[in-house]
Amino acid sequence: MKILVFEDNLFFLTRLDAAFRQAGHEVRLASATEEATTALKEGPDAAVVSLHAPGALEFVRRASENGTPVAAYCGHAEVDLRRQAKEAGAEVLLSNADIPAALERALWRIIGAGGRPAE
């Protein structure tokens, strides 16, 4: 799967990159809005977005309009930010703590199993 990761925190960016590559995915990293928007034109299968990245909500809107499924994440208590992301088109919302255990499954859920066995 081709995954676009939009995250402005280098620590999270490198962790997500390593985890996705280890799982066999092709990863495109973006740490700024312009970079993420340009990468969206490459046609990723899904986008993973930190809602704390500058311009994240606008990016979620663009990705959704482009037909790219979006999994977004932020702190679990950030109810308003989560609501805004859902309204912008995020299909899956995760808390930062959910990322290690739930992100891979969430991505397959939003793009379809693509021949993978159901869990």
C-alpha positions in Angstrom: 0.0 0.0 0.0 1.2 3.5 -0.8 0.9 5.7 2.4 1.3 9.4 2.7 2.3 10.4 6.2 1.8 14.1 7.1 3.4 14.8 10.4 5.4 17.8 11.5 7.0 16.1 14.5 10.2 14.4 13.4 10.0 11.8 16.2 6.5 10.6 15.1 7.4 10.9 11.4 10.4 8.6 11.7 8.5 6.1 13.9 5.6 5.9 11.5 8.0 5.6 8.5 9.8 2.7 10.1 6.7 0.9 11.1 5.0 1.2 7.7 8.2 0.2 5.8 8.7 -2.8 8.1 5.1 -3.9 7.3 6.0 -3.7 3.6 4.3 -0.4 2.6 5.6 2.3 0.3 5.8 5.5 2.4 5.9 9.1 1.3 6.7 11.5 4.1 5.6 15.1 4.4 6.3 17.5 7.2 4.7 20.7 5.7 1.4 21.4 4.1 2.8 22.2 0.7 4.8 19.0 0.7 1.8 17.0 1.7 -0.4 18.6 -0.9 2.1 17.9 -3.6 2.5 14.3 -2.5 -1.3 13.9 -2.7 -1.0 14.3 -6.5 1.1 11.1 -6.5 -2.1 9.1 -5.7 -1.4 7.4 -2.4 -3.8 4.6 -1.3 -4.3 6.4 2.1 -3.0 9.3 4.1 -2.1 9.4 7.8 -2.3 12.9 9.3 -1.4 14.4 12.6 -4.1 17.0 13.4 -1.4 19.1 15.1 0.5 19.7 11.8 0.0 23.2 10.5 -2.7 23.1 7.8 -3.8 19.6 8.7 -7.5 20.2 8.6 -7.3 21.8 5.2 -5.1 18.9 4.0 -7.7 16.4 5.3 -10.4 18.3 3.3 -8.3 18.2 0.1 -7.4 14.6 0.5 -11.0 13.7 1.1 -12.1 15.6 -2.0 -9.4 13.9 -3.9 -10.8 10.5 -2.9 -7.8 9.6 -0.7 -8.9 7.9 2.6 -7.6 9.7 5.7 -6.7 8.3 9.1 -6.1 11.3 11.4 -4.8 11.4 15.0 -4.5 13.7 17.9 -4.8 13.6 21.7 -7.8 11.7 23.0 -9.3 14.6 24.9 -9.2 17.0 21.9 -12.9 16.6 21.1 -13.3 19.7 19.1 -10.3 19.0 16.9 -11.6 15.4 16.3 -15.0 16.8 15.3 -13.4 19.2 12.9 -11.4 16.5 11.3 -14.4 14.3 10.9 -16.3 17.2 9.3 -13.3 17.8 7.0 -13.5 14.1 5.8 -11.3 12.0 8.0 -12.6 8.5 7.8 -10.8 7.2 10.9 -9.8 9.2 14.0 -7.3 7.8 16.4 -5.7 9.1 19.6 -1.9 9.3 19.7 -1.9 6.4 22.1 -3.8 4.2 19.6 -1.3 4.6 16.8 1.0 1.6 17.6 -1.8 -0.9 18.0 -4.6 0.3 15.7 -3.2 2.2 12.8 -2.4 -0.7 10.5 -5.9 -2.2 11.0 -7.5 1.2 10.5 -5.8 1.8 7.2 -6.9 -1.6 5.8 -10.4 -0.8 7.0 -10.7 2.5 5.2 -9.2 1.3 1.9 -10.6 -2.2 1.9 -8.9 -5.4 2.6 -7.5 -5.6 -0.9 -7.3 -9.3 -0.8 -5.9 -9.5 2.8 -7.6 -12.0 5.1 -10.1 -10.3 7.5 -9.0 -10.1 11.1 
